[in-house]
């Protein structure tokens, strides 16, 4: 019997040692749980931000924002490429134009209006300006297409396409590209 008792005691001690060795490490478990909670919080924050930036959000009126942006952009382009006939005109409207189009685009459009050799203003009138919006998947990066036709002092008519990456929420230009569609002289392209 003693042999059996010794074997039983040995098996019991071995089982106890194995049980102690195999106790799960709670530090690792706590770390994994903390990472899961962080990931869930990040996921929730991204989902909230995406919903807020969506043009279909209940808090954002896409149609109204597009109408306001269209009126602002159309007015600024028509003014800059047709209604300004001197540096004095430009200075009087500079803040309004820069608020609508940004400093870089405003400067580049003014350069279209000014003869680089004589520094005289060459655009006499804006014949037409149209604004169209692309797919508004993200209201902070909406493609906007503006076509504008203007006449210069020599009777030359030019048609330009101005493509914007536009922030409808803040009503600001993120980036732009200017392309000549038709002209009676030279060809210019500008990208920013």
N, C-alpha and C positions, 0 to 999 in steps of 0.2 A: 503494500500500500504506500509505503514511503516513496517508492519510485513514481507512482502515479501522482501523488501529491506534489512532488517536485516538478514533474512535467506540467501539471496543471498550473502551478505557481509560475513556472517559466513562461507558459503560454499567456497567462494573465498579464504578467509584466511586459511581455513582448507586445501584446495588444494595447496596453496602456501607453507604452513608448510610441507605438505607431499612431495612436490617437493623438497624442500630444504633438508629434512631428507634423501630422496632417491638419492641424488647426489652421483655417484660412487666415491669411495675412490681411487684417482689416485696414491697414494703411493703404494697400493697393486698391482695395475695394472702395475706400473713401475717395481716393484720387480719381478713380474711374467714374464714380457717382458725381463728383464735382465737375468733371469734364462733360458729362452728359447734361448736367444742368446748364453749364455755360453754352453748350451747343444749342440747347433748346431756347435759351434766352436770345442768342444771336439769330436763330431762325425766326423767332417771333419779331425781333426788331427789323429784320430784312423784310418780312412779310408786311409789317406795318408800313414801312417806308415805301415799298412797292405799291401798296394799296393807295397811299397818299399821292404818289407820283402818277398814278394811273389817270388817264383822261376820263375814265368812267367812275372815278371816285365821287361820292355824293357831295364832298366838300368843294369840288372844283367844277366850275361851269365852263366846259370846253367851248361851247358855241359863243358865249359872251367873250371869253378870252380871245378867241380867233377874230371876232368882229372888232374888238378893241385894237388888237395887234394889226389887223388889216388897215384900219383907218389911220393908225399911227404911222405905219410903214409907208403906206401909199402917200400920205400927206408929206412925209419927210423926203421921200425920193422925188416926188413931183416938185417940191420946193427946191431941193438941192440941184436937180437937173432940169431947170426951166425957169424958176421964179427968182433966182439970185442972179444979179447982173453986175455985181461989183463986190470988192472986198468989204465995203461998208455994209452991204446987204447981208453978206455972210456973217460978219461979226455980230450983227443985230439978231441973227437966228442961230448962232453957233451952239448955244447951250441946249436949245430945243432939239436941234438936229443930232447932237451928240447923245442926248438922253434917249432918243428914238433909235439911233443907228450905231452908237458907240463911236469912240474917237477915231479908230483906224478906218472904218468904213466911211465915215464922214470926210475924213482927209482924202481918201482915195477918190471919192466921188467929186470932191471939189477940184481935184487935179484933172478930172475929165472936163470940167467946165472952164478951166483956165489954160490959155495958150502958153506953153512952156517958154517960148521965145519972147513974146511981147508982154506976157502977164495980163493980157486982156481976157475978159470973160467972153466966151464964144457961144454959149448955148442961149438961144433966144426964147424958146418955149418948149414945154413938155406936152407932147401930143397925146400920150396915153401911158398910164401905169396900171398894171394889173397884178394882184397878189393872189397866190394860191397856196394852200397848205397840203403837205404830204401827210402820210399816216402818222398819227399822234400816239405812238405806243408809249412814249415817255414824254410828259409835258415839258420836261426840261431840255429836250433835244428834238425839237420838231423841225422837219425840213420845210422851208418856205421858199417858194419860187416867185420871183418878181420880174416881170418883163416891163421895160420902160422904153418908150420911143421919144426922142427929142430932136429938135431942129437947131442947127447951128447958124451963125450969122451968114455963112456963105450958101445957105439953102440946103446943105447936106443933112440928111436924116440918118440917125443911127438908132439901132434897136439893140438893147442889151438885155442879157439874162443875169440876174443877181440871185444866186442860190445861198440861202442862209441856213445855218444850224441855229435855231431860235429857241429861247427859253420862254415859254408861254406864261409860266408862273410869275417870273420876274420881269417879263417884257423886255428882254435884252438879247442882243446878238452874241452867240457863242463864237461863231466863225462864219466866214463868207467866202464866196468865189464870184468873180465878175467875168462874164464872157460876152464878147461881141457876137451878135447873131448876124446882123447885116450892117453894112456901112458902104459909103461911096468911096472911101479912101482907107488906107492902112488897116492893119488888124492888131488888136491889143487884147491881151488876156491878163487878168490879175487874180491871184489866189491868195487867200490868207486862211 
